[in-house]
C-alpha cells in the first residue's frame, strides 16, 4: 500500500514538473512573439532573372554587392543570355514561387535570436542564385543576409547530380533555416583554442544548443542535418559511440585524423568497425550536443556564460551519461 502511495506521489510530481516546464516555456514563447522584427526581403534571383540587358546599369546602382567592379558588363549580359542560367532561374521559381513562408520562418527565427541576443540586428535579406555553390549557401555580412536559393531545390534535383549524397541530402528548402542558424551561431561561439576531439565536440555542441533555443518548432534531425533514419541510428547507438570514444582515449587526443572521422560532414563516421556504413557522419557533434544539453540541465548558468566556458569545464560538470537502448 505504501509503495502504491509513493508511486502516486511520484507520478503527480512528474505531472506537476512537466506542467510547470510547459508553462514556463509557453511564457517565454509569448514574450518572443512580442519582439518586433522589421525585415526587408529582396528577391534578387527573381529581379535578375526577369531583367533585360538595358536594366544592368540600374541593377548595378541598386545592388552593387552583386556586381564587382572588376567585371565588365559583358559578363552580366552573357549571364542573362546563358540558357543554363535561364534554366536555373526557372527551377528556382518553381521551388520558390513566393517568399511568404520563408519570410514568416525567418521573422520567427530572428525573434528568437533577439530574445537571447538583443544586440544582433538584421535588416536586409536577399535571395539569389550562385551557380549551385553549395559550399556557400548562406552568406552573412554585417546586417545583410544572402540566401542562395539554387542550393535548396531538393536533394534529388537533376542539377545536383555529381554532388555527394551526404551533401545533397541537405539541399532542401526545409534546411534553409538550419543553415542560417548555423551561420549566426558560428559568429557567437568562440572557436576552441585546443585541438582535442572534445574541444571540437563541445564547440559544435554549443552551436547545436543555440539552435535548440532558436528553432523550437524544428526537429533535432533538421538541426544537425541528419535524415530521420540517421538521427534514429545515433540515438540508438549513443552509448556505443561514447564507449568507443572513451575506450580509445579519443576525447583528449589531438590526432589530426579524428575530426575527419567524427566531426566533419561525411557519408559515415569512421570507427573502422562493421557499423561504419550504417552510421551517419558527424557523430562527434551529436555527442557534443548531448554533453552541452546535459550541462545546461544540471547547472544554473547564463547562455552568455556557457559560450565562454572551456570544453573541460563543460564536460566535467555536465554529468553526461549516454542514453542506453
Helices and strands as residue ranges (DSSP letters): H 2-33, E 40-43, H 44-50, G 53-55, H 56-62, G 64-66, H 73-81, H 83-95, H 100-116, E 124-128, G 134-136, E 138-141, E 144-148, G 149-151, G 158-160, H 165-168, G 173-175, H 176-188, H 197-214, H 220-224, H 228-236, H 238-247, H 258-262, G 276-278, H 283-298, H 303-308, H 311-316
